[in-house]
Amino acid sequence: MDDITKEEIINSLKPINNRYFQIADLDGYAHKVLSVGKSEVLRDSNRDLLSYVLYYDNRPDIFITMVWTREDSKGKGYAKSLIRKIIESTTKEITLEVASANPAKNLYSDLKFYAEDINSETLFMRYSRRLSVMQPYVFPYIGYFHLIEASDQIVFYDDVNFINRGWINRNRILMNNSDFLFTIPLEKASQNRLINDIRPIINSKFQHSFFGQIESAYKKAPFYYDVAELLDQVFKLKNDTIADLSINSILSVFNYLGKDIRWKRSSLLSPETRGMDKADRLIQITKNMNYNKYVNSIGGQDLYDKEYFKARGVQLDFVQPKLTEYKQYNDNFVPGLSIIDILMFNDKKVVKEMMKSYTLL
């Protein structure tokens, strides 16, 4: 157990007991947690408590029993950092209960806990261990972000063959109330080459053209300047390959929204699996990462069989996006555009809610 005492637990919980939770015997509760539980603790320079998380790790799942932050330290991300530390330290799924009226449920939701069981007063929330694997696309549409949101971690499939006329180096934006395809020029692109072997051509000519298109399309959009800055920062990064650029485009969106993303590259993670059958390689990568749940985009239903995965020890689910209409320039909504379009017309809170709008099949 980390450095926390029974007296500290009792004294910190006593003023808020019966607000969002009810513990009849604080002394007995603290004794039990100290005896068989664990904690993550954060203190200030004077060794006074700032935040802590108490949890049990003696079951198939980890159960978080208490999350506490000192009143004058709320909103600084302390509890979030402690929960993230637990997430990164284990391969177990994590559960907790929170009062429906407790605003802490928003913190857990941001960390990808989802409500598994709901009643009038209490939410039972779970952090599920699912892996996704997907080719990196440049500023993809919202369905790609649904896949990431449904995953504990995504592996960017950067050491598979490039797809001509796919979405790796191009996407659609709104231009004159219709969809318009933008394309990142590539050096010697071929379906016989790997994604991480192909270089993008990001010169002044391309940037002048691309940003001219963005300005023409979105200058009057409510979040144009913020998103234009985001795009500018992505193209200023060291993008040696189209895989780099596409991955950076996705990471930039999470950074802009203040959301977490856990990710790896298949080229570094499991290069020994190259050459395997498509399904077998995904299964092996999933196992190499110590997962037993794999989630795929809905398009994979024609490629992958749930029973085939199950027979090899992996649960396969598919993400079905729920595509929400939003206000563009007029009532003629154009769906399925790049995340750029969503960011241009919606504030960050709305975008984060859109990312959660999916179902698992």
C-alpha positions as CSV (number, residue, x, y, z in Angstrom):
1,M,0.0,0.0,0.0
2,D,1.2,3.5,-0.8
3,D,1.9,6.0,2.0
4,I,-1.6,6.8,3.3
5,T,-2.8,6.2,6.8
6,K,-6.2,5.2,8.3
7,E,-6.5,8.6,9.9
8,E,-6.0,10.4,6.6
9,I,-8.6,8.3,4.9
10,I,-11.1,8.9,7.7
11,N,-10.4,12.6,8.0
12,S,-10.6,13.2,4.2
13,L,-13.9,11.3,3.7
14,K,-15.7,12.4,6.8
15,P,-16.7,15.9,5.5
16,I,-18.1,14.5,2.2
17,N,-19.6,11.2,3.5
18,N,-23.3,11.0,2.7
19,R,-22.9,13.4,-0.2
20,Y,-22.4,11.1,-3.2
21,F,-21.7,7.9,-1.2
22,Q,-22.6,6.6,2.2
23,I,-20.1,4.7,4.4
24,A,-21.7,3.7,7.7
25,D,-18.4,2.7,9.4
26,L,-15.5,4.9,8.1
27,D,-13.1,3.3,10.6
28,G,-13.9,-0.2,9.4
29,Y,-13.8,0.9,5.7
30,A,-10.3,2.4,6.1
31,H,-9.1,-0.7,8.0
32,K,-10.3,-3.0,5.2
33,V,-8.7,-0.9,2.4
34,L,-5.4,-0.7,4.2
35,S,-5.5,-4.4,4.9
36,V,-6.3,-5.9,1.5
37,G,-6.5,-2.9,-0.9
38,K,-4.0,-0.7,-2.7
39,S,-3.8,3.0,-3.4
40,E,-2.2,5.7,-5.6
41,V,-1.5,8.8,-3.7
42,L,-0.4,12.4,-4.6
43,R,0.9,14.9,-2.1
44,D,2.0,18.5,-2.1
45,S,5.5,19.7,-1.1
46,N,4.4,19.7,2.6
47,R,3.3,16.0,2.3
48,D,-0.3,16.9,2.6
49,L,-2.8,14.9,0.6
50,L,-3.8,16.3,-2.8
51,S,-5.5,13.3,-4.3
52,Y,-5.8,9.6,-3.9
53,V,-7.4,6.5,-5.5
54,L,-8.2,3.4,-3.3
55,Y,-8.8,0.1,-5.1
56,Y,-8.9,-3.7,-4.7
57,D,-6.7,-5.9,-7.0
58,N,-7.7,-9.3,-5.6
59,R,-10.4,-10.1,-8.1
60,P,-10.5,-10.9,-11.8
61,D,-11.2,-7.1,-12.3
62,I,-9.7,-4.2,-10.4
63,F,-12.4,-2.4,-8.4
64,I,-11.9,1.3,-7.6
65,T,-13.6,1.9,-4.3
66,M,-12.8,5.6,-3.8
67,V,-11.5,8.6,-5.7
68,W,-10.8,11.7,-3.6
69,T,-9.3,15.1,-4.4
70,R,-8.8,18.0,-2.0
71,E,-11.4,20.7,-2.5
72,D,-8.9,23.4,-3.5
73,S,-7.1,21.0,-5.9
74,K,-10.1,19.9,-8.0
75,G,-10.0,20.4,-11.7
76,K,-6.2,20.1,-12.0
77,G,-6.1,16.6,-13.3
78,Y,-4.7,14.9,-10.2
79,A,-7.3,12.1,-9.9
80,K,-7.1,11.6,-13.7
81,S,-3.4,11.1,-13.6
82,L,-3.7,8.6,-10.7
83,I,-6.4,6.5,-12.5
84,R,-4.4,6.6,-15.7
85,K,-1.4,5.3,-13.7
86,I,-3.5,2.3,-12.6
87,I,-4.8,1.7,-16.2
88,E,-1.2,1.6,-17.5
89,S,0.0,-0.7,-14.7
90,T,-2.3,-3.6,-15.4
91,T,-3.9,-5.7,-18.1
92,K,-7.1,-6.3,-16.0
93,E,-10.4,-4.5,-16.7
94,I,-11.3,-1.9,-14.1
95,T,-14.7,-1.2,-12.6
96,L,-16.2,1.3,-10.2
97,E,-19.5,2.6,-9.0
98,V,-20.5,6.3,-9.0
99,A,-23.6,8.2,-8.1
100,S,-25.6,9.3,-11.1
101,A,-25.6,12.9,-9.7
102,N,-21.8,12.9,-9.1
103,P,-20.0,15.0,-11.6
104,A,-17.0,12.7,-11.3
105,K,-18.8,10.4,-13.8
106,N,-17.6,12.9,-16.5
107,L,-14.0,12.3,-15.5
108,Y,-14.4,8.5,-15.7
109,S,-16.2,8.9,-19.1
110,D,-13.2,11.0,-20.4
111,L,-11.0,8.1,-19.3
112,K,-13.1,5.7,-21.4
113,F,-15.1,4.1,-18.6
114,Y,-18.5,3.3,-19.9
115,A,-21.7,2.8,-18.0
116,E,-22.4,-1.0,-18.0
117,D,-25.4,-1.0,-15.6
118,I,-27.6,2.0,-14.9
119,N,-30.3,2.5,-12.3
120,S,-31.8,5.6,-10.9
121,E,-29.1,6.4,-8.4
122,T,-25.9,4.6,-9.3
123,L,-23.8,3.9,-12.4
124,F,-21.7,0.8,-12.7
125,M,-18.8,1.8,-15.0
126,R,-16.1,-0.4,-16.6
127,Y,-12.8,0.3,-18.3
128,S,-12.7,-2.5,-20.9
129,R,-9.5,-4.0,-22.3
130,R,-10.0,-4.0,-26.1
131,L,-7.4,-3.6,-28.8
132,S,-8.0,-2.2,-32.2
133,V,-5.7,-2.4,-35.2
134,M,-6.1,0.0,-38.2
135,Q,-4.1,1.6,-41.0
136,P,-3.3,5.2,-40.2
137,Y,-5.6,7.6,-42.2
138,V,-5.0,11.3,-42.6
139,F,-7.6,13.3,-40.6
140,P,-10.1,10.4,-40.9
141,Y,-13.9,10.6,-40.5
142,I,-15.6,10.3,-37.1
143,G,-16.0,6.5,-37.5
144,Y,-12.3,6.0,-37.1
145,F,-12.4,7.9,-33.8
146,H,-15.3,5.7,-32.7
147,L,-13.0,2.7,-33.2
148,I,-10.3,4.4,-31.0
149,E,-12.9,5.4,-28.4
150,A,-14.1,1.7,-28.2
151,S,-10.5,0.6,-27.6
152,D,-8.2,0.7,-24.7
153,Q,-5.4,1.0,-27.2
154,I,-4.9,1.2,-30.9
155,V,-2.1,-0.3,-33.0
156,F,-1.5,1.7,-36.1
157,Y,-1.1,-0.8,-38.9
158,D,1.8,0.9,-40.6
159,D,3.7,-2.0,-42.1
160,V,1.0,-3.3,-44.5
161,N,0.8,-2.4,-48.1
162,F,-0.3,1.0,-49.2
163,I,-3.9,1.1,-50.7
164,N,-4.2,3.2,-53.9
165,R,-7.3,5.4,-53.8
166,G,-7.8,4.6,-50.1
167,W,-8.0,7.0,-47.2
168,I,-4.3,6.8,-46.0
169,N,-3.3,10.1,-47.8
170,R,-6.6,11.7,-48.6
171,N,-10.0,12.7,-47.3
172,R,-13.1,14.8,-48.0
173,I,-13.9,18.3,-46.7
174,L,-16.9,20.6,-47.4
175,M,-16.5,22.9,-50.4
176,N,-19.4,25.0,-51.8
177,N,-21.9,22.8,-49.9
178,S,-20.6,19.6,-51.4
179,D,-17.8,17.1,-50.6
180,F,-14.4,17.9,-52.0
181,L,-11.5,15.4,-52.0
182,F,-8.1,16.6,-50.8
183,T,-5.0,14.5,-51.4
184,I,-1.5,14.5,-49.8
185,P,1.0,14.0,-52.7
186,L,3.3,11.0,-52.2
187,E,6.7,10.0,-53.5
188,K,6.6,6.7,-55.6
189,A,3.4,5.5,-54.0
190,S,2.6,1.9,-54.9
191,Q,0.5,-1.0,-53.5
192,N,3.7,-3.0,-53.6
193,R,5.2,-0.7,-50.9
194,L,4.5,-0.5,-47.2
195,I,2.7,2.5,-45.7
196,N,5.7,3.3,-43.6
197,D,8.1,3.3,-46.6
198,I,6.3,6.0,-48.6
199,R,7.2,9.7,-48.2
200,P,4.7,12.5,-48.4
201,I,5.6,15.6,-50.5
202,I,5.0,18.5,-48.1
203,N,6.5,21.4,-50.0
204,S,5.5,25.0,-50.2
205,K,3.4,24.4,-53.4
206,F,1.3,21.8,-51.6
207,Q,0.9,23.8,-48.5
208,H,-0.2,26.9,-50.4
209,S,-2.8,24.9,-52.2
210,F,-4.0,22.9,-49.2
211,F,-4.4,25.8,-46.8
212,G,-5.9,27.9,-49.6
213,Q,-8.6,25.1,-49.9
214,I,-9.1,25.0,-46.2
215,E,-9.5,28.8,-46.0
216,S,-11.9,28.9,-49.0
217,A,-13.9,26.1,-47.4
218,Y,-14.0,27.1,-43.8
219,K,-13.1,30.8,-43.3
220,K,-16.6,31.5,-42.0
221,A,-16.8,28.4,-39.8
222,P,-17.0,29.2,-36.1
223,F,-13.8,27.4,-35.1
224,Y,-11.8,28.1,-38.3
225,Y,-8.8,29.8,-36.7
226,D,-8.3,27.2,-33.9
227,V,-8.5,24.3,-36.4
228,A,-6.3,26.0,-39.0
229,E,-3.7,26.3,-36.3
230,L,-4.0,22.6,-35.5
231,L,-3.5,21.8,-39.2
232,D,-0.5,24.1,-39.5
233,Q,1.2,22.4,-36.5
234,V,0.7,18.9,-37.9
235,F,2.4,19.8,-41.2
236,K,5.3,21.4,-39.3
237,L,6.1,18.2,-37.6
238,K,8.8,15.8,-38.8
239,N,6.7,13.6,-41.1
240,D,9.2,11.3,-42.8
241,T,6.5,8.9,-44.1
242,I,2.8,9.1,-44.8
243,A,2.4,6.9,-41.8
244,D,4.0,9.6,-39.6
245,L,1.8,12.3,-41.1
246,S,-1.4,10.3,-40.7
247,I,-0.7,9.2,-37.1
248,N,0.3,12.8,-36.2
249,S,-3.0,14.0,-37.7
250,I,-4.9,11.7,-35.4
251,L,-2.8,12.4,-32.3
252,S,-3.3,16.2,-32.9
253,V,-7.0,15.8,-32.7
254,F,-6.8,14.1,-29.3
255,N,-4.4,16.7,-28.1
256,Y,-6.7,19.5,-29.3
257,L,-9.6,17.9,-27.4
258,G,-7.6,17.2,-24.3
259,K,-8.3,13.5,-24.6
260,D,-6.1,10.5,-23.9
261,I,-5.0,8.0,-26.6
262,R,-2.8,4.9,-26.1
263,W,-1.2,3.7,-29.2
264,K,1.6,1.7,-30.8
265,R,2.9,1.0,-34.3
266,S,2.7,-2.6,-35.7
267,S,6.1,-2.1,-37.4
268,L,7.7,-1.8,-34.0
269,L,5.4,-3.9,-31.9
270,S,5.1,-7.2,-33.9
271,P,7.3,-7.1,-37.0
272,E,7.6,-10.9,-36.8
273,T,3.9,-11.3,-37.6
274,R,4.3,-9.9,-41.1
275,G,3.4,-12.4,-43.8
276,M,0.7,-14.1,-41.7
277,D,-2.9,-14.4,-42.9
278,K,-4.8,-11.2,-42.1
279,A,-7.0,-12.7,-39.4
280,D,-4.2,-14.7,-37.9
281,R,-1.9,-11.7,-37.7
282,L,-4.6,-9.6,-35.9
283,I,-5.1,-12.4,-33.5
284,Q,-1.4,-12.8,-32.8
285,I,-0.9,-9.0,-32.3
286,T,-3.8,-9.0,-29.9
287,K,-2.3,-11.9,-27.9
288,N,1.2,-10.3,-28.0
289,M,-0.3,-7.2,-26.3
290,N,-1.9,-9.4,-23.6
291,Y,-5.5,-8.7,-24.8
292,N,-8.3,-11.2,-25.4
293,K,-10.7,-8.7,-26.9
294,Y,-10.3,-7.3,-30.4
295,V,-12.5,-4.6,-31.9
296,N,-12.7,-3.9,-35.6
297,S,-14.5,-1.3,-37.8
298,I,-17.9,-2.4,-39.1
299,G,-16.5,-2.9,-42.5
300,G,-14.6,-5.9,-41.2
301,Q,-17.7,-8.0,-40.9
302,D,-17.2,-9.2,-44.5
303,L,-13.5,-10.1,-43.7
304,Y,-13.4,-11.6,-40.2
305,D,-15.5,-14.3,-38.5
306,K,-16.3,-14.0,-34.8
307,E,-16.2,-17.8,-34.3
308,Y,-12.7,-18.0,-36.0
309,F,-11.4,-15.5,-33.5
310,K,-13.2,-17.1,-30.5
311,A,-11.7,-20.5,-31.3
312,R,-8.3,-18.9,-31.0
313,G,-9.0,-17.2,-27.7
314,V,-10.0,-13.7,-28.9
315,Q,-13.4,-12.1,-28.6
316,L,-14.1,-10.1,-31.8
317,D,-16.6,-7.1,-31.8
318,F,-17.4,-4.6,-34.5
319,V,-17.9,-0.9,-34.0
320,Q,-21.1,0.5,-35.6
321,P,-20.8,4.3,-35.8
322,K,-23.8,6.5,-35.0
323,L,-23.3,9.4,-37.3
324,T,-24.8,12.6,-35.9
325,E,-25.9,15.4,-38.1
326,Y,-24.6,18.9,-37.1
327,K,-25.0,22.4,-38.4
328,Q,-22.7,23.2,-41.3
329,Y,-23.4,26.3,-43.3
330,N,-27.0,25.5,-44.2
331,D,-29.6,22.7,-43.8
332,N,-28.1,20.6,-46.6
333,F,-26.0,18.4,-44.4
334,V,-23.1,16.5,-46.1
335,P,-22.2,13.4,-44.0
336,G,-19.0,11.3,-43.7
337,L,-16.4,14.1,-44.1
338,S,-13.0,14.3,-42.5
339,I,-12.8,15.1,-38.8
340,I,-11.6,18.5,-40.0
341,D,-15.2,19.4,-40.9
342,I,-16.6,18.3,-37.5
343,L,-13.9,20.4,-35.7
344,M,-14.7,23.4,-37.8
345,F,-18.3,23.5,-36.9
346,N,-18.5,22.1,-33.3
347,D,-17.0,23.0,-30.0
348,K,-14.7,20.5,-28.2
349,K,-17.4,19.3,-25.8
350,V,-19.7,18.4,-28.6
351,V,-17.0,16.6,-30.6
352,K,-16.1,14.5,-27.6
353,E,-19.7,13.5,-27.2
354,M,-19.8,12.6,-30.9
355,M,-16.8,10.3,-30.4
356,K,-18.8,8.3,-27.9
357,S,-21.7,7.8,-30.3
358,Y,-21.3,4.2,-31.4
359,T,-22.5,0.7,-30.6
360,L,-20.6,-2.7,-30.4
361,L,-21.9,-5.6,-32.4
